[in-house]
Amino acid sequence: MNNIDLVFKALSDPIRLDILKILYSSDSVCVCELVDKFNISQSKLSYHLKMLLSAELINKSSQGKWNFYSVNKDTLSQVLTYEVIKNLFL
């Protein structure tokens, strides 16, 4: 993992942490569902998702015109201890 600075920058924002919490509890979530859960514009949500993607904290897959996101648990487990993950996401 060569992007440790991006990881901690991504984890420093409460909205991005909330996104990770939602994604952590699901296999994959459509961007349309995320837009409904947050009281921010779609462009701001896209910015936050881009930050998480750049830090390799989430994965993106496309199905038709929709993007689906999931947590990259490998990256999380490399950066955070199990106790921190448990306190944040479980």
Residue pairs with C-beta under 8 A, 6 or more apart in sequence:
1 7
1 56
1 75
1 78
1 79
3 54
3 55
3 56
4 79
6 51
6 54
6 55
6 56
7 55
7 56
7 57
7 75
7 79
8 79
9 51
9 55
10 16
10 51
10 52
10 54
10 55
10 57
11 17
11 20
11 55
11 57
11 79
13 48
13 51
15 38
15 40
15 48
16 48
16 51
16 52
17 88
18 38
19 34
19 38
19 48
19 49
19 52
19 58
19 69
20 52
20 57
20 58
20 71
20 88
20 89
21 88
21 89
22 29
22 34
22 37
23 29
23 58
23 69
23 70
23 71
24 71
24 73
24 89
24 90
25 89
26 70
27 70
28 61
28 68
28 69
28 70
29 68
29 69
29 70
30 66
30 67
30 68
31 45
31 49
31 66
31 67
31 68
31 69
32 66
34 45
34 49
34 69
35 42
35 45
38 45
49 58
49 60
49 69
52 58
52 69
53 60
55 75
56 72
56 75
57 71
57 72
57 75
57 76
58 69
58 70
58 71
58 72
59 69
59 70
59 71
59 72
60 67
60 68
60 69
61 67
61 68
61 70
62 68
76 85
77 85
80 88
